[in-house]
Amino acid sequence: MKGGRMDMTYADRKTKTLKSILTNEVKRELSKILLVQPLFDEPMSLHTTIRVGGPADALITVLTLDELRKILSLAKEYKLPVFVLGSGSNIIVRDGGVRGVVVKLQGQLSTITINGTRVNSGAGALLKQLVNMAADNGLGGLEQVVGVPGTVGGAIVSNAGTAKEFISERVLSVSMVREDGEVIELSRDKISFGYRYSNVLEFGKVIISVSLELERASPEHIKRNIERLLEQRRMTQPINIPSAGCIFKNPPNGCAGKLIEMAGLKGFKHGGAQVSPIHANFVVNAGNATAKDVIELTELMRKAVFEKFGIMLEYEVQIMGED
């Protein structure tokens, strides 16, 4: 099976674009609320790290808490789904796209401030930006998320990190806005964190900021550690090819990538998607892949591992949207 390919023509792999659920009235209201004009019927393939996905009814950039509250109010009034995108990593959007409103947090919702060893970060800030700014100020403790191409808010939802340390170990509190616009602050002890898991979205609709407690260290030492970890990622992960990151969670006492490799699927191609020849728990867009290619390949991987080892792998990536 290794190196095999299931041939499909482009016509076979095309999927129809589904009709937007946004009325012209809603589109006008969105345009009035936002400082950055919304993008309607925007291909999500342009905004996901694996470069697949059909159109979002509306992709919007929110710069302030006031804007976010107004968007949530509008969505509630018109019964529109709202999804916060982050950086587009750790997600596969189906070819039919996303109905409703996809939100990117920027501006005031992506600012980072430092006071001693305490760091407050907007949920829309990139993890890379947070790690580097902390290092410049002699603050360590976030090195284990270096190289993760996500936002701070997304890192909290999925409890980003490694077996050595997860971001949850640095969290003091998380601020969120509820669907009715109320802002709440959750202390660390109110949130349940686990491996690639948190229950934070049970408390509110959107994370807006996170408070972290870091530790003093020399900037030079932190930056050497960061470079060492980045080099390790470069050697063991397909960082220069479009992917969504690790597809599956590691099972208890096991490694998803090793199981997939032992099932004979490392390098296996399906349409435009491929199990990475570098790390078998990554599916890469090897050229013009569709979401259908990617999802069918991930299911082949799960089936092969289950048939060989009796282990059903659990998705780490989020699969969303319409077929």
C-alpha positions in Angstrom: 0.0 0.0 0.0 2.9 2.3 0.7 3.5 4.8 -2.1 0.2 3.7 -3.7 -2.2 6.1 -5.3 -6.0 6.1 -5.9 -6.3 8.0 -9.1 -9.1 10.6 -9.4 -9.7 13.2 -12.1 -10.2 16.9 -11.1 -13.8 16.7 -12.3 -14.4 13.7 -10.0 -13.1 15.7 -7.1 -15.0 18.9 -7.6 -17.8 19.7 -5.3 -20.6 22.2 -5.7 -20.7 25.5 -3.8 -23.6 25.6 -1.4 -25.9 28.6 -1.2 -25.1 31.2 1.4 -27.6 31.6 4.3 -26.9 35.3 4.6 -29.5 37.7 3.4 -28.7 41.0 1.8 -29.9 42.7 4.9 -27.5 40.7 7.1 -24.6 41.5 4.7 -25.4 45.2 4.9 -25.5 45.0 8.7 -22.2 43.3 8.8 -20.7 45.9 6.6 -22.0 48.7 8.9 -20.6 47.1 12.1 -17.1 46.3 10.9 -14.1 48.6 10.5 -12.6 46.0 8.0 -15.1 45.2 5.3 -16.3 41.5 5.4 -15.4 39.0 2.7 -18.4 37.2 1.3 -18.2 33.7 -0.2 -14.5 33.7 0.7 -12.7 30.5 -0.1 -11.4 29.0 3.1 -8.6 27.3 1.2 -7.0 30.8 1.3 -7.2 30.9 5.1 -6.3 27.3 6.3 -2.8 26.0 6.6 -3.6 22.9 4.6 -5.1 25.0 1.8 -8.4 23.3 1.4 -11.9 24.3 2.0 -15.0 25.8 0.3 -16.3 29.3 0.8 -17.4 30.9 4.0 -20.7 32.8 3.8 -18.8 35.7 5.5 -15.2 35.9 6.7 -14.9 38.9 9.0 -12.0 40.5 10.8 -12.9 41.9 14.3 -10.7 44.5 15.8 -12.4 45.5 19.0 -14.5 44.0 21.8 -17.4 46.4 20.8 -17.4 45.0 17.3 -17.3 41.4 18.6 -20.3 42.1 20.8 -22.3 43.6 17.9 -21.5 40.6 15.7 -22.6 38.2 18.4 -25.8 40.1 18.8 -26.5 40.2 15.1 -25.8 36.4 14.8 -28.1 35.7 17.7 -30.9 37.9 16.1 -30.6 36.1 12.8 -29.7 32.7 14.2 -26.4 32.6 12.4 -23.6 30.1 13.3 -20.4 31.9 14.4 -17.0 30.2 14.2 -13.7 31.7 15.4 -11.0 30.7 12.9 -7.7 31.5 14.7 -4.8 31.1 12.3 -6.4 28.3 10.2 -4.3 25.5 11.6 -5.6 22.3 13.2 -8.7 22.5 11.0 -10.0 20.9 7.9 -12.9 22.8 6.2 -15.0 20.6 3.9 -15.4 21.5 0.2 -19.0 22.8 0.6 -17.7 25.6 2.8 -19.0 27.2 6.0 -22.5 28.5 6.5 -22.7 31.6 8.8 -19.9 33.9 10.0 -16.2 33.0 10.4 -14.4 35.4 12.7 -10.7 36.3 12.8 -9.6 38.3 15.9 -7.1 41.0 15.3 -6.4 44.6 16.4 -7.1 45.2 20.1 -8.0 41.5 20.4 -4.4 40.5 19.5 -2.4 42.8 21.6 0.2 41.6 24.2 1.2 43.4 27.3 3.8 42.4 29.9 3.9 43.4 33.6 6.8 41.7 35.5 6.4 37.9 34.9 2.7 38.3 34.0 1.7 38.4 30.4 -1.7 39.3 29.1 -2.4 38.3 25.5 -5.3 38.9 23.2 -6.7 35.6 21.9 -6.0 36.7 18.3 -2.2 37.0 18.9 -0.1 34.4 17.1 1.8 32.0 19.4 5.0 32.8 17.6 4.6 36.5 18.4 3.8 35.7 22.1 6.8 33.3 22.5 9.2 35.8 20.8 8.0 38.8 22.8 8.3 36.9 26.0 11.8 35.8 25.1 12.9 39.4 24.3 11.7 40.4 27.8 13.6 37.5 29.5 10.5 35.4 30.2 10.5 31.7 29.6 8.0 28.8 30.0 6.3 28.9 26.6 9.1 27.2 24.6 7.1 24.0 24.2 4.6 25.7 21.9 7.3 27.2 19.7 6.6 26.4 16.0 2.9 25.8 16.6 1.2 27.9 13.8 -1.8 28.9 15.9 -3.2 31.7 17.9 -3.2 32.1 21.7 -7.0 31.5 21.8 -6.7 28.3 19.8 -3.8 27.2 22.0 -6.1 27.5 25.1 -9.0 25.6 23.5 -6.7 22.7 22.5 -4.2 23.0 25.4 -1.2 23.2 23.0 2.2 21.9 24.1 4.1 18.7 24.4 4.4 15.9 26.9 7.0 18.0 28.7 4.7 21.0 29.3 1.3 22.3 28.1 0.2 25.9 27.9 -2.4 25.3 30.7 0.5 25.1 33.2 1.1 28.8 32.6 -2.5 30.0 32.6 -3.7 32.3 35.4 -7.1 33.3 33.8 -9.1 33.4 30.6 -11.5 36.2 29.6 -14.4 35.4 27.4 -17.5 37.1 25.9 -20.8 35.3 26.1 -23.4 35.2 23.4 -25.3 38.0 25.1 -22.2 40.2 25.2 -21.3 39.7 28.8 -17.6 39.5 29.5 -16.5 36.9 32.1 -13.1 36.1 33.6 -12.4 32.5 34.5 -9.6 31.6 36.9 -7.4 28.6 36.1 -9.1 26.5 38.7 -12.4 26.9 37.0 -11.2 25.3 33.8 -10.6 21.6 33.1 -7.5 21.0 30.9 -6.3 17.7 29.5 -4.3 16.2 26.7 -5.3 18.3 23.6 -8.4 19.4 25.5 -10.1 22.1 27.5 -13.7 22.8 28.4 -13.3 26.6 28.2 -15.9 27.0 25.5 -18.5 25.6 27.8 -18.4 28.9 29.7 -18.5 31.5 26.8 -18.8 32.0 23.1 -15.4 33.5 22.3 -12.1 33.7 24.2 -10.8 37.3 24.1 -7.7 37.3 26.2 -5.5 35.1 28.4 -3.4 35.9 31.4 -0.2 33.8 31.8 2.5 33.6 34.5 6.0 33.0 33.1 9.4 32.8 34.7 12.6 34.9 34.5 15.5 33.6 32.4 18.1 35.2 30.2 16.9 36.1 26.8 19.9 34.4 25.2 19.2 31.1 27.0 15.5 31.2 26.0 16.3 32.0 22.4 18.9 29.1 22.2 16.2 26.8 23.5 13.7 28.1 21.0 16.1 27.6 18.1 16.9 24.1 19.3 13.2 23.2 19.4 12.5 24.8 16.0 15.4 22.8 14.5 13.9 19.7 16.0 10.6 20.4 14.4 12.2 21.2 11.0 13.9 17.8 11.1 10.8 15.8 12.1 7.8 17.6 10.7 6.8 18.7 7.2 6.7 22.4 8.1 7.3 23.7 4.6 4.3 21.9 3.0 0.7 22.8 3.6 -0.8 20.7 6.4 -3.2 21.0 9.3 -0.7 19.8 11.8 -1.0 16.4 13.6 -4.2 14.7 12.4 -4.8 12.4 15.3 -4.2 12.4 19.1 -1.7 10.0 20.4 -3.5 7.0 22.0 -2.7 6.1 25.6 0.9 4.7 25.8 1.2 5.0 22.0 2.2 7.2 19.1 -0.2 7.8 16.3 2.5 8.5 13.8 4.3 5.3 14.5 1.1 3.3 14.3 0.2 4.8 10.9 3.8 4.1 9.7 3.6 0.5 10.9 0.3 0.1 9.1 2.2 0.8 5.9 0.7 4.2 5.0 3.7 6.6 5.3 4.0 8.4 2.0 0.6 7.0 0.8 -1.2 9.3 -1.7 -4.9 9.7 -2.2 -5.9 12.3 -4.8 -4.0 15.5 -4.0 -3.4 14.5 -0.4 -0.5 12.5 1.0 0.5 11.0 4.3 3.7 12.8 5.0 6.9 10.8 4.2 8.5 12.8 7.1 5.9 12.2 9.9 3.0 9.8 9.3 0.6 11.7 11.6 0.6 14.6 9.1 -1.4 14.8 6.0 0.0 17.2 3.5 -1.5 19.0 0.5 0.7 17.5 -2.2 -0.9 19.6 -4.9 -4.5 20.7 -5.6 -5.9 18.5 -2.9 -9.6 18.9 -2.0 -10.9 18.5 1.5 -12.6 15.3 0.3 -9.2 14.0 -0.6 -7.8 14.8 2.8 -10.8 13.5 4.8 -11.0 10.3 2.8 -7.2 9.8 3.4 -7.5 10.3 7.2 -10.3 7.7 7.3 -8.1 5.3 5.4 -5.5 5.9 8.0 -7.9 5.3 10.9 -9.2 2.1 9.3 -5.7 0.7 8.6 -4.5 1.3 12.2 -7.7 -0.2 13.6 -7.5 -3.3 11.4 -3.8 -3.9 12.3 -3.7 -2.9 16.0 -7.4 -2.7 17.1 -6.9 1.0 18.0 -9.3 3.6 16.8 -7.4 6.9 16.5 -9.2 10.0 17.7 -9.0 13.2 15.6 -6.9 16.1 16.9 -7.9 18.3 14.0 -11.3 19.8 13.8 -13.3 18.9 10.7 -16.1 21.4 9.9 -18.3 22.7 7.2 -20.6 21.3 4.5 -19.8 18.3 2.2 
